[in-house]
Structure formats: structure tokens, C-alpha cells
């Protein structure tokens, strides 16, 4: 396999650390009046993935042993399986595109595969993967390369869909976590000022699930924050961090980087 220039690996590693830092900041800024915008499981997953992937790309950034990362991402995968199952009740196959958690399920499963399927001798030793830019110059490879190709296609597909949605005038419901259903007849309010969410009008009573979890059209139905609560102490920078579009950009960066890593290790 042709070697990958070190500066490319360094760029993607820096990008993953940036995603981890942004996601950690979003977690730190979480407040009760932001629960319609924030999603702790997604941001927490982005922090862990960013750190782990930076260690895969650059040896000096390796942290935990591969076995520990495999367990961590297996737990995340199981959690996102449950979330997608919960969101899919009554939604059918369409949930694979519109679900808030489906892309993160693919991301977590791909991380489990990368840590479990690495085949270089160094993969089972030390603090992490040997690193694609390691001193030995040997590129790690993956067992069952066909599975790596499938994951890469899925990740690239979700990234393309996300980019298309971000270019639209309104924020797609899959960027928002599910919230408690609003009472029937209550108009849907935008979840954040300037987020681009359009108000579709009253939410039909039939759209509410038995468990009280809102369906996709209701995911923007959280009440507006109390007056003076939003932006207090943080201003525009805080609003930018908590904007759902910021989480979407992090998701795109994560998917593109992960697809790149899978392809070069096939």
C-alpha cells in the first residue's frame, strides 16, 4: 500500500481533537433550558471518538489500550442500538435516514470494528493502535476488508446527506434529540434563535408515541428558553457552540475522517 503523507494524518488527527474539544465544551455548557438542543450521549461519543481516532492517526496521541477502547465503543454501540430501536417504533425503515441516533450507531460500530479487526502485530500491545504515521512506516490493516468498505460507504453516505441538509433553509429533525411531546394543538416553537428551524404549526395528537417520546416532526417542539437565559454569560460564542448545526458539522467531520481511515487500511 502506498504510504500516506504524515501531514495528512496530522491534519485529520488535529481535526478529531478539535471535534473532541468542541463536543466537550458543549457538554460543559449544558443547562436545563438547553436540553432541546443538547444531547449528552452524542456529544460524549464525539469526545471519545475524537480522542481515540487521533490516537489511531498519530502514535504519540495514543491513550487507552485497544481492548479498553473496544469495550467502550461496544457499550456505545449497544446504547445507540437501543436509541434507534426506540425511535424506529412506528417509523419503519425511514428511521435509518431520519433517526437522530442512526448515524452515531454506525460511527460506534465502525470504531468497534477498527479496534477489533486491526491485524498489525503492534495492535495488541502498548497504549493503542500502532498509529498510521508510526516510526516503522507500516500501515495497519484490517481483517475482513469487505466490512471496512461497507462501513466506509455508509459513513460517506451519511456525510453527504448531512451536507445536503445543512445547505437547506431549515434544520433537519435528525439534528435534534427527541424531547417530551408537546400537548396537542400547541404550536411548534423554534428550538434556538437563528437555528433555521421552521414552525410547521400545531402538532397532531396522533403523532405522539405511547411512551411520550416525540416523533420526528415534534423534535423541535421544546418550549423556548426563559427570557434572559439563552446566551447568559457566553454570548454569541456560547450560542454557536450550542447550535444544533455545530453538532451536525462535528458529525460530518467525524464520518469523513472515519471513512478515510477505513479506506486507507483496507
C-alpha positions as CSV (number, residue, x, y, z in Angstrom):
1,X,0.0,0.0,0.0
2,X,1.2,3.5,-0.8
3,X,2.2,5.4,2.3
4,X,0.0,8.3,3.4
5,X,2.0,11.6,3.9
6,X,2.4,12.4,7.5
7,X,0.9,15.9,7.2
8,X,-2.4,14.5,6.0
9,X,-2.6,12.2,9.1
10,X,-1.6,15.1,11.3
11,X,-4.4,17.2,9.8
12,X,-7.1,14.6,10.5
13,X,-5.7,14.0,14.0
14,X,-5.9,17.7,14.7
15,X,-9.5,17.8,13.3
16,X,-10.5,15.0,15.6
17,X,-9.0,16.7,18.6
18,X,-10.9,19.9,17.6
19,X,-14.2,17.9,17.4
20,X,-13.5,16.4,20.8
21,X,-12.8,19.8,22.3
22,X,-16.0,21.4,20.8
23,X,-18.1,18.4,22.0
24,X,-16.6,18.7,25.5
25,X,-17.4,22.4,25.5
26,X,-21.0,21.6,24.5
27,X,-21.2,19.2,27.4
28,X,-19.8,21.7,29.9
29,X,-22.3,24.3,28.7
30,X,-25.4,22.1,29.0
31,X,-28.2,23.6,31.1
32,X,-31.8,22.6,31.7
33,X,-33.1,25.2,29.2
34,X,-30.7,23.8,26.5
35,X,-32.0,20.2,26.7
36,X,-33.9,20.7,23.4
37,X,-30.6,21.4,21.7
38,X,-28.0,19.3,23.6
39,X,-27.7,15.6,23.5
40,X,-25.2,14.3,26.1
41,X,-24.8,10.8,24.7
42,X,-23.9,12.2,21.2
43,X,-21.5,14.8,22.4
44,X,-19.9,12.3,24.8
45,X,-19.5,9.9,22.0
46,X,-17.8,12.6,19.9
47,X,-15.4,13.3,22.7
48,X,-14.4,9.7,23.0
49,X,-14.2,9.0,19.2
50,X,-12.2,12.2,18.6
51,X,-9.6,11.2,21.2
52,X,-9.5,7.5,20.0
53,X,-9.2,8.4,16.3
54,X,-6.4,11.0,17.0
55,X,-4.5,8.2,18.7
56,X,-5.1,5.9,15.7
57,X,-3.7,8.5,13.3
58,X,-0.7,9.7,15.3
59,X,1.2,7.3,17.6
60,X,2.1,10.0,20.1
61,X,-1.6,10.7,20.7
62,X,-2.5,7.2,21.7
63,X,-4.2,6.9,25.0
64,X,-6.0,3.7,26.1
65,X,-5.2,0.1,25.1
66,X,-7.2,-1.2,22.2
67,X,-9.1,-3.7,24.3
68,X,-10.4,-0.8,26.5
69,X,-11.5,1.2,23.5
70,X,-13.3,-1.9,22.1
71,X,-15.3,-2.3,25.3
72,X,-16.1,1.5,25.4
73,X,-17.4,1.6,21.9
74,X,-19.2,-1.7,22.3
75,X,-21.2,-0.1,25.1
76,X,-21.8,3.0,23.0
77,X,-23.0,0.8,20.1
78,X,-25.4,-1.1,22.3
79,X,-26.8,2.2,23.6
80,X,-27.3,3.6,20.1
81,X,-29.0,0.3,19.0
82,X,-31.5,0.9,21.8
83,X,-32.0,4.5,20.8
84,X,-32.6,3.7,17.2
85,X,-35.0,0.9,18.1
86,X,-36.9,3.4,20.3
87,X,-37.0,5.9,17.5
88,X,-38.0,3.4,14.9
89,X,-41.2,2.3,16.7
90,X,-43.9,3.3,14.2
91,X,-41.3,4.9,11.9
92,X,-40.3,1.8,9.8
93,X,-37.2,1.7,7.6
94,X,-37.3,5.5,7.1
95,X,-35.8,5.9,10.6
96,X,-32.5,4.8,9.2
97,X,-32.3,8.2,7.4
98,X,-34.3,10.4,9.8
99,X,-33.3,9.0,13.1
100,X,-31.3,11.3,15.4
101,X,-29.1,8.3,16.5
102,X,-28.7,6.1,13.4
103,X,-25.5,7.8,12.1
104,X,-24.0,7.6,15.6
105,X,-24.8,3.9,15.7
106,X,-22.8,3.4,12.5
107,X,-19.9,5.5,13.9
108,X,-19.8,3.5,17.1
109,X,-20.0,0.2,15.3
110,X,-17.2,1.2,12.9
111,X,-15.0,2.1,15.9
112,X,-15.5,-1.3,17.4
113,X,-14.6,-2.9,14.1
114,X,-11.5,-0.8,13.7
115,X,-10.1,-1.7,17.1
116,X,-11.1,-5.3,17.0
117,X,-10.0,-6.0,13.4
118,X,-6.6,-4.4,13.3
119,X,-4.1,-7.0,12.1
120,X,-0.6,-5.4,12.6
121,X,1.5,-7.1,15.4
122,X,1.6,-3.8,17.3
123,X,-2.1,-3.6,17.6
124,X,-2.3,-5.8,20.6
125,X,0.4,-4.0,22.6
126,X,1.1,-0.7,24.1
127,X,-1.3,2.1,24.7
128,X,-3.2,2.0,21.5
129,X,-3.1,1.3,17.8
130,X,0.4,1.5,16.3
131,X,-0.5,4.7,14.5
132,X,-0.8,5.2,10.8
133,X,2.1,7.6,11.0
134,X,4.3,5.5,13.3
135,X,8.0,5.3,13.1
136,X,8.0,1.9,11.5
137,X,6.2,3.2,8.5
138,X,3.9,0.1,8.4
139,X,0.3,0.9,7.6
140,X,-2.1,-1.0,9.9
141,X,-4.5,-3.2,8.0
142,X,-8.0,-4.6,8.9
143,X,-9.3,-8.1,8.8
144,X,-12.4,-8.7,6.7
145,X,-11.7,-5.7,4.4
146,X,-15.2,-6.1,2.8
147,X,-16.7,-5.0,6.1
148,X,-14.4,-1.9,6.2
149,X,-15.6,-1.0,2.7
150,X,-19.3,-1.3,3.7
151,X,-18.7,0.9,6.8
152,X,-16.8,3.5,4.6
153,X,-19.8,3.7,2.2
154,X,-22.3,4.1,5.0
155,X,-20.2,6.8,6.7
156,X,-19.7,8.7,3.4
157,X,-23.4,8.4,2.6
158,X,-24.4,9.9,5.9
159,X,-21.9,12.7,5.5
160,X,-23.3,13.6,2.0
161,X,-26.8,13.6,3.4
162,X,-25.8,15.8,6.3
163,X,-24.1,18.3,4.0
164,X,-27.2,18.4,1.8
165,X,-29.4,19.1,4.8
166,X,-27.1,21.8,6.1
167,X,-27.3,23.7,2.9
168,X,-31.1,23.8,3.2
169,X,-33.1,26.7,4.7
170,X,-34.4,24.6,7.7
171,X,-32.6,22.4,10.3
172,X,-33.5,18.8,9.8
173,X,-35.1,17.0,12.7
174,X,-32.4,14.4,12.8
175,X,-30.0,17.0,14.2
176,X,-32.3,17.4,17.3
177,X,-32.7,14.9,20.2
178,X,-36.2,13.7,20.9
179,X,-38.0,15.6,23.6
180,X,-41.2,15.1,25.5
181,X,-44.2,15.5,23.3
182,X,-46.0,18.9,23.5
183,X,-49.7,18.9,24.2
184,X,-51.9,18.6,21.1
185,X,-52.7,21.9,19.4
186,X,-49.6,23.8,20.8
187,X,-47.7,25.5,18.1
188,X,-44.1,24.2,17.5
189,X,-41.5,26.8,18.6
190,X,-38.1,27.1,17.2
191,X,-35.6,25.3,19.5
192,X,-32.9,28.0,19.1
193,X,-32.8,31.5,17.7
194,X,-31.2,31.6,14.3
195,X,-31.1,27.8,14.0
196,X,-33.2,27.8,10.9
197,X,-36.0,25.6,12.2
198,X,-39.3,26.4,10.6
199,X,-42.5,26.2,12.6
200,X,-44.8,23.7,10.9
201,X,-47.8,24.6,13.1
202,X,-49.8,22.6,15.7
203,X,-48.6,19.1,16.4
204,X,-51.3,16.5,15.8
205,X,-52.2,14.5,18.9
206,X,-51.9,11.3,16.8
207,X,-48.2,12.0,16.3
208,X,-47.4,11.3,20.0
209,X,-46.0,7.9,20.8
210,X,-47.4,5.9,23.7
211,X,-44.2,6.3,25.7
212,X,-44.4,10.1,25.4
213,X,-41.4,10.3,23.1
214,X,-41.9,12.8,20.4
215,X,-41.8,11.7,16.7
216,X,-39.5,13.5,14.3
217,X,-41.9,16.3,13.4
218,X,-42.1,17.1,17.1
219,X,-38.4,17.1,17.9
220,X,-38.4,20.9,17.5
221,X,-41.3,21.2,19.9
222,X,-39.4,22.1,23.1
223,X,-40.5,25.4,24.7
224,X,-38.3,28.4,24.2
225,X,-35.8,29.2,26.9
226,X,-36.7,31.6,29.7
227,X,-36.1,35.2,28.9
228,X,-32.5,36.2,29.5
229,X,-31.4,32.5,30.0
230,X,-30.1,32.0,26.5
231,X,-26.6,33.4,25.9
232,X,-26.2,34.5,29.5
233,X,-22.5,34.7,30.4
234,X,-21.5,33.3,27.0
235,X,-22.9,35.5,24.3
236,X,-22.7,34.6,20.6
237,X,-19.8,32.1,21.1
238,X,-21.9,30.1,23.5
239,X,-24.9,30.2,21.2
240,X,-22.7,29.0,18.3
241,X,-21.4,26.0,20.4
242,X,-25.0,25.0,21.4
243,X,-26.4,25.4,17.9
244,X,-27.5,22.0,16.6
245,X,-25.7,22.8,13.3
246,X,-22.4,22.7,15.3
247,X,-23.2,19.2,16.3
248,X,-24.0,18.3,12.7
249,X,-20.7,19.7,11.5
250,X,-18.9,17.6,14.1
251,X,-20.8,14.6,12.9
252,X,-19.8,15.3,9.3
253,X,-16.1,15.7,10.2
254,X,-16.2,12.5,12.3
255,X,-17.8,10.5,9.5
256,X,-15.4,11.8,6.8
257,X,-12.3,11.1,8.9
258,X,-13.6,7.6,9.8
259,X,-14.3,6.7,6.2
260,X,-10.8,8.0,5.2
261,X,-9.2,5.8,7.9
262,X,-11.1,2.7,6.9
263,X,-10.3,3.1,3.2
264,X,-6.5,3.5,3.7
265,X,-6.5,0.4,6.0
266,X,-8.3,-1.9,3.5
